[in-house]
């Protein structure tokens, strides 16, 4: 049976002035897959995500999420996505609970299930319920990241996109997030992850793409060949030495 592709990127090009960041980038991500997207700093990972979620315009190419075109049908795409940025982007004048209610209202989360959902997510990420009553501006970086994570998944999106989601999280929170991502993909959703921690990526991802010079230089199926997990760091280094 042919796998359904939830994310399809074809010949994606993006430049900032004279600087070309993405050059005919092609990528497909399957339904129910935990997909890792890795590369050095400033190489185009976050730019690719920004184009995927409609945050940035691109020069040419196509991006389809669940067969919706991000340029032609941006609202339909955004309904399907939960997104966590590398640095928390929040309305810090709000309290934690006000922010979660705000996000839930945007995505039309059933009010009767809202409390159950946020309490369960707070428990998993060890975010104290009483801290939701405080203004986000007073939160630590780790607390802000946890609120971002909770908000990104409270509407149960089909596509969960996480850009360096472990920044500011302690070891136990990182381990719990790993479990959450694996469970989310196994439930039939798609998880798209970037991280500088190659061990983190190789530990949980089904497939991994390595990007350099604006396009994918290597694509590896860790389910098909689990031995790649132990070789991924060496593969990563070799790709950057050769390119």
C-alpha positions, -999 to 999 in steps of 0.1 A, spaced: 0 0 0 14 34 -10 21 58 18 2 90 20 24 121 19 14 149 43 41 174 34 54 178 -2 80 205 -10 91 208 -47 118 229 -61 117 254 -33 138 285 -37 142 313 -12 167 343 -12 173 372 11 184 398 -13 215 384 -31 219 356 -6 203 323 -18 193 302 12 172 275 -4 180 261 -39 155 237 -55 149 220 -22 127 189 -26 112 170 4 83 146 11 71 136 46 47 107 51 16 106 72 23 91 107 61 98 103 84 115 128 108 133 104 141 149 113 155 178 94 191 186 104 219 209 93 243 235 106 233 270 118 221 294 92 218 267 65 180 270 58 162 248 83 142 275 100 136 293 66 122 260 52 98 258 82 89 295 79 79 289 42 60 258 52 38 276 77 32 307 56 54 330 77 77 338 48 72 342 11 95 322 -12 108 330 -46 96 298 -64 85 262 -59 55 247 -42 47 235 -7 16 214 -1 4 203 33 -23 177 33 -26 185 -4 -33 222 3 -11 247 -13 4 271 13 3 300 -12 -32 294 -25 -49 280 6 -29 294 36 -59 292 60 -66 256 53 -29 247 59 -27 267 91 -57 249 105 -38 216 103 -5 228 118 8 231 153 41 251 154 69 256 180 96 281 172 132 279 183 126 309 206 92 312 224 69 337 205 42 346 230 19 375 240 38 381 273 13 406 287 -11 377 290 -12 351 318 -5 315 308 -42 305 309 -52 336 289 -28 327 262 -39 290 261 -76 302 259 -66 326 231 -50 299 210 -78 274 217 -104 299 205 -85 306 173 -86 268 166 -121 264 178 -112 239 205 -144 226 222 -146 246 255 -159 215 273 -126 197 266 -102 226 270 -96 222 307 -89 185 304 -65 190 275 -44 218 291 -42 200 325 -31 168 308 -4 186 288 7 206 319 11 174 338 31 157 312 56 186 309 56 193 346 42 228 343 24 238 375 -12 246 370 -10 275 395 17 291 373 -9 295 345 -23 324 365 9 344 363 19 368 335 41 351 308 66 380 310 76 366 345 82 331 333 116 315 329 128 305 294 119 269 301 84 278 313 78 299 281 90 270 260 66 246 278 37 270 272 46 272 236 46 234 234 12 231 251 -3 258 229 11 242 197 -7 209 204 -38 218 223 -59 218 192 -46 183 182 -31 193 148 -25 168 121 10 183 115 32 191 145 62 212 135 90 218 160 120 240 154 147 233 181 120 226 207 143 215 235 160 249 240 156 259 277 141 225 287 157 204 314 166 167 308 133 153 322 112 176 301 132 167 270 127 130 277 89 136 281 88 156 249 105 127 231 77 104 243 50 128 233 64 132 198 67 94 193 31 89 206 18 117 184 33 102 152 21 67 162 -14 80 165 -13 88 127 -2 124 129 30 138 113 59 153 133 85 175 116 115 182 138 147 202 136 174 200 163 211 205 167 211 174 189 218 146 165 214 119 192 180 133 200 169 131 163 184 97 156 168 83 188 132 90 178 129 98 141 118 74 113 136 93 86 162 121 86 172 146 60 205 165 61 204 200 44 234 219 31 238 247 6 201 251 2 190 216 -5 189 180 8 222 163 6 212 130 23 180 112 32 181 83 56 155 57 66 163 48 102 135 22 104 148 4 73 184 5 85 186 11 123 224 9 121 224 44 106 214 58 141 249 51 153 265 65 121 244 97 117 270 120 133 298 107 111 275 110 80 266 146 90 303 155 93 312 139 60 285 157 41 298 191 54 334 182 47 325 172 12 303 202 5 
